[in-house]
Amino acid sequence: MNIAGISIGSEMSGGVSNITVENVVVWDSRRGVRIKTAPGRGGYVRQITYRNLTFENVRVGIVMKTDYNEHPDDGYEPTALPILTDISFTTIHGHGVRVPVRIHGSEEIPVKNVSFQDMSVGLTYKKKHIFQCAFVEGRVIGTIFPAPCENLDRYNEHGHLFKRSSSQNVTDIDYDF
């Protein structure tokens, strides 16, 4: 089993931006797509577009993790905080996925301006928190499956806001996977 289909980070102190990942099938993998970083990494991940992805037999489809605390040595600056912003997911499909989305921002490294549109992922089994979020803000455009976490604003298919998120800081992560 592969660890991840497509990964950005964790070592990216200069930054990663203006990337489009499209027309990708990931199968028999622990992670479909992953962005990982941590305090001390610095830099940024911004303006990343994922489009037309298919997940087949994947443990976690989309992962963003801001506490990936593996450093090669102790010579890093712990106050160098990375920025994660402007990340979009459009036309995401698949089956046999345990957790479709796990976005784990933190108070010091929130994930900002994430969007989901045209997503339908078949699940391997039902869990309480199958779309998992913490310290994230963004939006869902149109109907997606499974239901998104409460951290994201809801827009209809025409781009009109109909439900504002009550909190971007809700922690809705279940680590029993």
One Martini backbone bead per residue (centre of mass of N, CA, C, O) as a GRO file, in nm:
protein
  177
    1MET     BB    1   0.095   0.037   0.023
    2ASN     BB    2   0.065   0.354  -0.012
    3ILE     BB    3   0.100   0.659   0.141
    4ALA     BB    4   0.089   0.867  -0.120
    5GLY     BB    5   0.002   1.013  -0.406
    6ILE     BB    6   0.010   1.334  -0.315
    7SER     BB    7   0.272   1.562  -0.199
    8ILE     BB    8   0.313   1.836   0.035
    9GLY     BB    9   0.572   1.816   0.197
   10SER     BB   10   0.725   1.941   0.469
   11GLU     BB   11   0.961   2.049   0.301
   12MET     BB   12   0.901   2.425   0.247
   13SER     BB   13   1.041   2.706   0.332
   14GLY     BB   14   0.984   2.879   0.065
   15GLY     BB   15   0.752   2.739  -0.098
   16VAL     BB   16   0.415   2.679  -0.243
   17SER     BB   17   0.286   2.763  -0.577
   18ASN     BB   18   0.092   2.744  -0.845
   19ILE     BB   19  -0.080   2.460  -0.842
   20THR     BB   20  -0.180   2.181  -1.058
   21VAL     BB   21  -0.399   1.902  -0.999
   22GLU     BB   22  -0.487   1.658  -1.257
   23ASN     BB   23  -0.609   1.366  -1.352
   24VAL     BB   24  -0.626   1.160  -1.086
   25VAL     BB   25  -0.544   0.830  -0.969
   26VAL     BB   26  -0.602   0.676  -0.648
   27TRP     BB   27  -0.476   0.361  -0.518
   28ASP     BB   28  -0.404   0.182  -0.260
   29SER     BB   29  -0.401   0.405  -0.008
   30ARG     BB   30  -0.360   0.606   0.268
   31ARG     BB   31  -0.332   0.860   0.071
   32GLY     BB   32  -0.414   1.079  -0.163
   33VAL     BB   33  -0.386   1.380  -0.050
   34ARG     BB   34  -0.105   1.592   0.078
   35ILE     BB   35  -0.054   1.834   0.344
   36LYS     BB   36   0.260   1.914   0.513
   37THR     BB   37   0.332   2.068   0.836
   38ALA     BB   38   0.512   2.306   1.065
   39PRO     BB   39   0.658   2.431   1.303
   40GLY     BB   40   0.961   2.561   1.147
   41ARG     BB   41   0.910   2.574   0.826
   42GLY     BB   42   0.760   2.783   0.701
   43GLY     BB   43   0.632   2.950   0.459
   44TYR     BB   44   0.416   2.814   0.187
   45VAL     BB   45   0.069   2.728   0.089
   46ARG     BB   46  -0.056   2.831  -0.235
   47GLN     BB   47  -0.245   2.809  -0.496
   48ILE     BB   48  -0.412   2.523  -0.495
   49THR     BB   49  -0.519   2.280  -0.747
   50TYR     BB   50  -0.779   2.037  -0.744
   51ARG     BB   51  -0.866   1.821  -1.032
   52ASN     BB   52  -0.994   1.538  -1.105
   53LEU     BB   53  -1.035   1.312  -0.869
   54THR     BB   54  -0.958   0.963  -0.779
   55PHE     BB   55  -1.070   0.729  -0.528
   56GLU     BB   56  -0.934   0.394  -0.446
   57ASN     BB   57  -0.881   0.257  -0.171
   58VAL     BB   58  -0.875   0.493   0.071
   59ARG     BB   59  -0.828   0.606   0.380
   60VAL     BB   60  -0.739   0.918   0.304
   61GLY     BB   61  -0.800   1.154   0.078
   62ILE     BB   62  -0.774   1.440   0.242
   63VAL     BB   63  -0.474   1.609   0.367
   64MET     BB   64  -0.419   1.847   0.641
   65LYS     BB   65  -0.108   1.912   0.821
   66THR     BB   66   0.031   2.122   1.105
   67ASP     BB   67   0.185   1.871   1.298
   68TYR     BB   68   0.458   1.783   1.141
   69ASN     BB   69   0.720   1.701   1.377
   70GLU     BB   70   0.958   1.660   1.160
   71HIS     BB   71   1.307   1.700   1.222
   72PRO     BB   72   1.640   1.666   1.145
   73ASP     BB   73   1.683   1.886   1.376
   74ASP     BB   74   1.739   2.155   1.622
   75GLY     BB   75   1.795   2.395   1.382
   76TYR     BB   76   1.515   2.540   1.428
   77GLU     BB   77   1.242   2.775   1.395
   78PRO     BB   78   0.951   2.770   1.584
   79THR     BB   79   0.834   3.064   1.467
   80ALA     BB   80   0.814   2.938   1.181
   81LEU     BB   81   0.521   2.996   1.011
   82PRO     BB   82   0.308   2.869   0.807
   83ILE     BB   83   0.110   2.912   0.505
   84LEU     BB   84  -0.243   2.830   0.443
   85THR     BB   85  -0.383   2.901   0.112
   86ASP     BB   86  -0.574   2.865  -0.152
   87ILE     BB   87  -0.755   2.576  -0.166
   88SER     BB   88  -0.875   2.351  -0.423
   89PHE     BB   89  -1.171   2.130  -0.478
   90THR     BB   90  -1.255   1.960  -0.790
   91THR     BB   91  -1.379   1.685  -0.875
   92ILE     BB   92  -1.443   1.446  -0.641
   93HIS     BB   93  -1.394   1.091  -0.650
   94GLY     BB   94  -1.521   0.766  -0.524
   95HIS     BB   95  -1.416   0.458  -0.344
   96GLY     BB   96  -1.323   0.322  -0.047
   97VAL     BB   97  -1.345   0.549   0.189
   98ARG     BB   98  -1.298   0.639   0.514
   99VAL     BB   99  -1.172   0.947   0.485
  100PRO     BB  100  -1.214   1.215   0.288
  101VAL     BB  101  -1.155   1.449   0.523
  102ARG     BB  102  -0.845   1.603   0.677
  103ILE     BB  103  -0.829   1.908   0.861
  104HIS     BB  104  -0.530   2.020   1.054
  105GLY     BB  105  -0.536   2.281   1.210
  106SER     BB  106  -0.432   2.573   1.399
  107GLU     BB  107  -0.399   2.847   1.579
  108GLU     BB  108  -0.111   2.915   1.443
  109ILE     BB  109  -0.216   2.721   1.177
  110PRO     BB  110  -0.431   2.807   0.971
  111VAL     BB  111  -0.677   2.721   0.733
  112LYS     BB  112  -0.730   2.906   0.427
  113ASN     BB  113  -0.935   2.914   0.168
  114VAL     BB  114  -1.122   2.658   0.129
  115SER     BB  115  -1.249   2.444  -0.144
  116PHE     BB  116  -1.564   2.277  -0.241
  117GLN     BB  117  -1.652   2.090  -0.550
  118ASP     BB  118  -1.777   1.827  -0.669
  119MET     BB  119  -1.844   1.583  -0.437
  120SER     BB  120  -1.810   1.207  -0.442
  121VAL     BB  121  -1.771   0.971  -0.174
  122GLY     BB  122  -1.728   0.648  -0.106
  123LEU     BB  123  -1.776   0.448   0.174
  124THR     BB  124  -1.680   0.192   0.390
  125TYR     BB  125  -1.789   0.349   0.655
  126LYS     BB  126  -1.956   0.464   0.932
  127LYS     BB  127  -1.897   0.777   1.088
  128LYS     BB  128  -1.924   1.055   1.260
  129HIS     BB  129  -1.632   1.182   1.142
  130ILE     BB  130  -1.575   1.199   0.794
  131PHE     BB  131  -1.547   1.519   0.808
  132GLN     BB  132  -1.245   1.672   0.907
  133CYS     BB  133  -1.197   1.958   1.139
  134ALA     BB  134  -0.942   2.227   1.210
  135PHE     BB  135  -0.873   2.534   1.170
  136VAL     BB  136  -1.091   2.627   0.933
  137GLU     BB  137  -1.149   2.810   0.622
  138GLY     BB  138  -1.442   2.823   0.398
  139ARG     BB  139  -1.599   2.632   0.120
  140VAL     BB  140  -1.911   2.523  -0.018
  141ILE     BB  141  -2.016   2.421  -0.347
  142GLY     BB  142  -2.287   2.291  -0.322
  143THR     BB  143  -2.310   1.948  -0.340
  144ILE     BB  144  -2.181   1.712  -0.103
  145PHE     BB  145  -2.003   1.391  -0.059
  146PRO     BB  146  -1.999   1.418   0.224
  147ALA     BB  147  -2.070   1.596   0.474
  148PRO     BB  148  -1.954   1.870   0.591
  149CYS     BB  149  -1.815   2.063   0.798
  150GLU     BB  150  -1.889   2.341   1.011
  151ASN     BB  151  -1.639   2.536   0.913
  152LEU     BB  152  -1.806   2.576   0.644
  153ASP     BB  153  -1.928   2.747   0.405
  154ARG     BB  154  -2.243   2.785   0.221
  155TYR     BB  155  -2.307   2.729  -0.125
  156ASN     BB  156  -2.451   2.745  -0.404
  157GLU     BB  157  -2.431   2.679  -0.744
  158HIS     BB  158  -2.434   3.017  -0.784
  159GLY     BB  159  -2.264   3.149  -0.528
  160HIS     BB  160  -2.464   3.165  -0.281
  161LEU     BB  161  -2.503   3.244   0.032
  162PHE     BB  162  -2.674   3.031   0.305
  163LYS     BB  163  -2.429   2.942   0.517
  164ARG     BB  164  -2.272   3.024   0.796
  165SER     BB  165  -2.027   2.968   0.992
  166SER     BB  166  -1.986   2.932   1.337
  167SER     BB  167  -1.684   2.789   1.314
  168GLN     BB  168  -1.328   2.748   1.253
  169ASN     BB  169  -1.247   2.600   1.553
  170VAL     BB  170  -1.355   2.337   1.523
  171THR     BB  171  -1.322   2.014   1.663
  172ASP     BB  172  -1.350   1.723   1.418
  173ILE     BB  173  -1.157   1.472   1.529
  174ASP     BB  174  -1.094   1.126   1.444
  175TYR     BB  175  -0.832   0.882   1.545
  176ASP     BB  176  -0.979   0.584   1.464
  177PHE     BB  177  -0.771   0.497   1.187
   0.00000   0.00000   0.00000
